Amino acid sequence: MRSHHISAVFDAFSLPPCTAMDASVAIPTVKGKWTMKYGEHAYYFMNFRTLRGFRIRLSHLDVIRPGWNRLRKAAKKQGKSVSLFRPLTLRYHYRFNILEQVMLMTVPHTVTSVGHGRFVVNLWSWCGYLVVDTAARTVTYHTTSDADDDSVLGSQQWFDAQTEDLYAMSYSLSDSIGRIDNPVRPVAFRIFKHRLGEADTETVWRGELSDYMHDILLSESHQYCVVCELGMYLDEKKEIIPSKVLIIDLGRNRQWVLDRFVVAAHAFFDPDDPNIVYFSNHNFEFKHSGLFKLLTRGAYSVKFRGPASVYKYRLTLDGPREIGVFTQGDFFRLTNMHVFNHRGRKVIAAMGFPDVIFLIDADDMSFIRKIWVRDPVSLKHFYSKKPALIGTIAPSPDGEKLLVQTTGSFQIVDVSTGKRDLVRDYFFGHVCFNHMLSSRDTKWELTGEALL
């Protein structure tokens, strides 16, 4: 890995006393400017123990630059071009033009806590990741070395607090670009572990699997490693080719590949049983949005292929076995899902489009109830005729609250009552929220800055 500091602006703000709890939250977003909807990255960190938070703003172009030549070389190897002078005629993954493709690959996607007020911001699928040090007030960009100039990272990393190893994914960018013309083409892929910012890596698994690897996690016992693909490729009949899920039994050196799910983006291990894992099936596809919509709204068109679902599997000596599933006719998109304990009950909270959270009993996979998350009337500004959309959710570490980000606000919702408190009004300009992280790491504070 290569490392360099990236220019960033830190703005501090205070949090209302009603939010006090022993928890913090990190939210990766894209913040638009008046001239461009994808102009900046904006990361929000809130420490509810100290009732302080801050926003970090940095240039989206600074994120894009280190991987641009890598993308060009990989495309050239497959007989394609990424010239900005022909962005409207060439087509890439999901039939995107080059602007859509690069914006998708470089948005911030997930956050990984690595302790001591340090957080890794993982990009959707680019050549590096960013580390925010809340104590030093710095942002460091770690990019893969020239020896890996045909690889990009997956959308997530998993931190082992005992060894301080980060588990990550990478795949061949040229193989991935080759899938544009041949969507069933295998892609060189590996799982590796590394120390934060260090050049050396250790391969955990290597082979041919897929691209756009989206999630990685290990069971608490370290017996199993699970990785998920965010696949939205279409076959000759225009049906989505099912995503791949790789399950590795690290202790017995065995592996299985599932292709049961349409869009198998994320997985969660059971909080009590390390042999049970839940998979989300998003069941939607990206559609080419058009240049005007992309530049003015910063949003992609999405086509639902039917309701989403959550699958429950038990991992056995003979391989994974399906033991339950939840779906419902109005359960769409499912971009965020969490499994947690709430007052003696194991609950799945799953985000549905456009503004609803489904609560599901994780034991029998039955429906509990819905929580609608709508911005207060006061946030419907004169230029915003449409209601804000839910963007990301996460349970508080104690399971009592759901932390909720919409396109207009950040709220804290009580799991038992559904009561919500407005914490921050974002007014306008945020166009992309992916996966927030709630954490017990609260031993950090930004001081000496003016409040927003």
N, C-alpha and C positions, 0 to 999 in steps of 0.2 A: 504494500500500500504506500501511496505517496500522500503527504499531508501539507496543507497550507491554510493559513487563516483567511477567512472571507469577511469582507466588510459588511457590518450589520449595525442596525440602529436599535437600541433598547429603550422602550418607553414603559415606565412604571405606572401602576394604578392601584387603588385600594379596593378591597372587597367588603361587602356589607357584613356586619356582625352576625346576621342570621345564618351565614354560610359556614360558621366555625365548625371544623371537624379535623381529625387527624388524618388528612389526606391531601394530595395534590393532584393536579390534572395537567396534561399537556395536549394541545390541539394543533395539528398541522393544517394549514390552510393556504390557499392562493388568494391574494388580495389584489383586486383590480385598481388600476389608476384611471384617471379621466380619459387617457388616451388609449389604454390597452387593458383588457380584462385580466390578462395573465401577466401583469407587469411585475408583481412582487410575490415572494413567499412571505407569509406572516405566521409565526408560531406563537401561540398563547400558552403561557405557563401561569397557573394559579395555585398558590399555596394557602390552603384554607386554615392551616394552623396559625400562620402569621398574618392572615388576612391581607396578603399582598400578592400582586401578580405583575406580569409584564408581557409586553408584546415585542417580538423580534421581527424586524423587517429586513429583507435582503433582496437583491436583484435576482429575478428569474434568469436573466442572461448569464449571471455569474455561475448559476447552477448548470446551465446548458453547455457552456463553452468547453469544459474538459472532455466531454464525450462526443463533440461534433465531428471531429476527424475520424474517430472510431466508427461512428455511424456511416460516414462517407465511404471508408475503406471496406466495411462489411457489405454495403450496398453494391459497390463496384465489383466485388468478388462474385456477386450474384447477377451481374450484368444490369444493375439498376443505378439510378442517380438520386442524390438527395439535394440537388441544386435548388436554391431558393427562387431561382428565376422561372422554375416550372412547377410551382406548388399546386396548381389547379389541375394539371393533366395526369400526373403520376398517382398511382394508388398503392397504398401500403396495407398493413394489417387492418382488418375490419372495413376495408375500402376507404380508409382515411387518406386525406392529402397530407403532405409533409408537415404542415403546421399542426394539424390535429395529432399526427403521430408523435412529434417531438414534445408537444405540450402534455400529451398523455404520459409519455415515458418519464418526464421530469417533474411531475407534480409530487409534492410530499405525500406519502401514503400512510405510514405507521410510525409510531414512536416506541423506542425500547429504553427502559430505565436501566442504567448501569451503575447506579448508586452515587452517593456523595453529590447530589444535585447535578449529575451529568445525564444527558438524554441523547440517544441516537435517533436522528430523523432519517428514516429510510425513504428513498424515492421509489416511484412506481417500478421503473426498470431502466436504470441508467448505470453509469460506471463507478458510482461512489455513494457515500452516505455522509451526513453532516452530524457533528457532535456539538451540542450546546452545553457549555459549562456555565451554570447559573451563578457560581461563586466568582469565577474569573471574568464573567460577562464577555465570553468569546464564542465564536462559531468557527469550527475547524472542518474543512472539507477533506475527507479521506477518499482518494480515488485509487482504483486498481492500477497496478504497474504496467509498463509497456509490454512485459512478457505475457500479460493477459489482455492484449489489445483487441482480441476478438470476443471478449466476454462482457456481459453486463450482469448486474446483480438482480436478485429477486426483490420482491416488495417488502420483505420482513426479515428481521434477525431475532434470534432467541438467545437470551443472556443466561449463562449458568453462574449464579451468584457464588457457588462454592469454589469453582475453579477460575472464575472471571473470564471464561471463554465465551466468545460470541459465535453462535452457529449461524451460517449464512448459506445462500444459494447463488450459483452463477450458471449461465448458459451461453452457448455460442450465438453471437449476434448474426453472423453470416448464415448459420443454419436457420435461424429464426426468420430472416428475410427471405430465405428460400421457401419457407412455408406459405408465403403470399401466393405463389403459383401452385404449390403442392401442399395443401393443408394437412395431409397425413404423413408428411416427411418427419422422421425422427430428428431430435435436436440433442446435441452433446450437452450434458448437464452434470453438475457436481454439487455435492454438499461439502462444506469445509468448515473448520473452526479456526479462530484466530483471536489474538489479543487486540484490544482496542488500539487502532492506529499502527500496529506493528506490521512489518512487511511479510513475515513468515506465516504460512497457513498450513494446516494439516487436513488432507482429504479424508472425509468420512465415508463418502460414497461417490462413485463415478460411473457414468454409463450414458445411454441414450434414453431420453424421456420426452421432454417437451420444453416449450418456452413460456414466458410470462408466468413463471413460478411465483406464487403469490403469498404463500404462508409457510412457515416452518415452526415446529414446536416439538419439544421432548416431554415425555411423561415425567412425573415427579421422581419416579424410580430410575429414570434414565434407561429404561428397558427399550422403549420405543421412540422412534423419530418419525414424524409425519410431515409430509410436504404436499402442498396442493397447487394445482394449476388453475389460472383464470383463463379458461379456454372459451373462445366464442367463434371458432372457425366453423364455416358452413360446408356441408358436403354437396354432392351434385344435385341433391333434392332440396337444397337450401335449408336443411335441418342442421341444428347445432351439433357438431361432433362432441360427444361427452368429454368432459375434462378428466385428466388423470390425477389420481391420488396415489402417492408412493408411501407405503408403510414399511419401515425397516425395524426388524427385531435385532437391536444392537447386541444383545446378550447372546443370541443363538445364531447370529449371522444369517438371517433369513429375510426375505422381502416379498411383498405382494403389491400389485398394482390394481387399483379399483378404477373402473370407468362407468360407474353406476349413476353419476350425477351429471346434470346438464352443464352447470357452471359451478364447479366445486371450489370456491374461492378460499374458504376458511374452515378451520377445525378448532375444537376446544376439548381438552381433556376434562373428564369429570373431576370436580373438586375433591371427591372422597375416594373414588375407585380409579386407580391409574390404568386399568385395563378397559375402561370405557371412554369412547371418544365420539364427539358429535360433529357432523359435517353440515355446512350450509350449501344449499342448492339455489343459487340466485335466479336462474331461469330467465335471463334477459340477454339481449345483444346490443352492442353499440351500433349506431347507424351514422353514416356520413352526414355532417350537420350543415355544410355549406359555409363559405367564407364569412358572409355577413353575420350569421348567427354566432359563429365562433368568435369573431372579433368584438361584437357588441354585447353578447350575453355570456361568453366564456363557458358555454355548456354544450354537451354532446346530446344528440338525440338518442333515445333509448326505446327499444321495442321489447315489450314483455311477451314471453313465449308461453304464458300461463302462470299460475300461482307458483310461488317459491315453496321450499320445504326444508325441514331440518331432519337429518337422518341420525340415528343412534346406533353405534356399533360396539360390539365387545371384541376385544383382541384376545385370541386364544392360541394355543400351541399349534393348531391347524390352520390359523389364519383369521382374518377379520370376519365377523358374523353379524349381519344386520338383525337388530332386536327391536327396532321401533322407528316410527316416522311421524312427523307432524306436518300437515298442510291444511290450507283453508282457501276457499274460493276467492277471498279478497286479500290474500297474503302475497303482496307483490314486492319484488326487488331484493329484500333481505340483504342489504349491504353490510350491516353490523349485527353481530350476534354474540351474546355472552352467557355463560353458565355460572351461577353463583348460589350460595346459600343465603336464604332470607328467613330468619326466625324459625329455623328447623325445617324449612321446606326448600328443596332444590329447584331453582327456577331458571328457565331460559328466557332472557329478554332479547327479542329480535325486532329489528327496525323494519317497518313496512312503509311503502310509498303511498301517499306523500307525507303524512304527518302522524303516523300511528306507531305505537310500540305494542307488540304482542307479548303477553306473558304466558309461558307454557310450563306445565309441570314436567320436569326433566325425568322423573321416575317412570311415569306411565305415558309420557308424551301427549298429554291431554291439554286442551285449551283452558286457561284460567280466565283471562279478561284482556281488554285493550285499554291502553292509555293514549288519549289523543294529546298531541303536543302542538299547540298553536301559539303563535306570538300574540301578545296583548294588542288590543286595538290601537294603543298609543304608538305602536311600531309601524303601523300601516301608513307610511309616509306618502306625500303627494305624488311621488314618481313611481310608487310601487303599488300597482293595482292588484297584484296577485298575492295570495298568502305565502309566507315563507315556508320553505321545505325543510324537513328534518334532514340533518346531514350526518351525524354520528352520535353514538351513545356509549356509555360505559357505567357499570355499577360502582358505587363507592366501595372501598375495601371492606367495610363492615356489612355490606349488602343492604343497607337501609335506604339508600338513595340511588336514583339514576341521574347521572350527569348527561345533559342533552344539549347538543349544538344544533341550531337551525341556521338557515341562511341569514337570519336577522338578529338572533340573540343566543345567549348562553343561559340555560336554566338548570335548576336542581329540582328533581321531581321525587316526591316521597313514594316509595314502592307500595306501601300499604294503602295510602289514601288517594294517590294520584295528584295531591296538591303540589303546585309548582311555584317556585320563587324565581323571579327575574333577577339575574345576577348582572348581566351586561347586555346593553343594546349596541349592536354592531352597526346600526344605521344603514349602511349600504356597502356594496363593493366586494363582498366575499363571494367567490363563485365556486369554490371547491373545498369541501371538507371530506376527509377520508376517515381515518380511525384514531379517535382520541385514546389516550392512556390515562387511567387513574392509578395512583401509586401511593404507597405508604411512605415514600421518601419525602419528608417535609423539613429536613434539616438544611434548608437553604433559604436565602432571602436576598432580594435585590434592594439595596439601600442607597440613599443619597440622590434619588431621582425625583423629579417633579411628578406629581400625580396627574394622570390624564383627566 
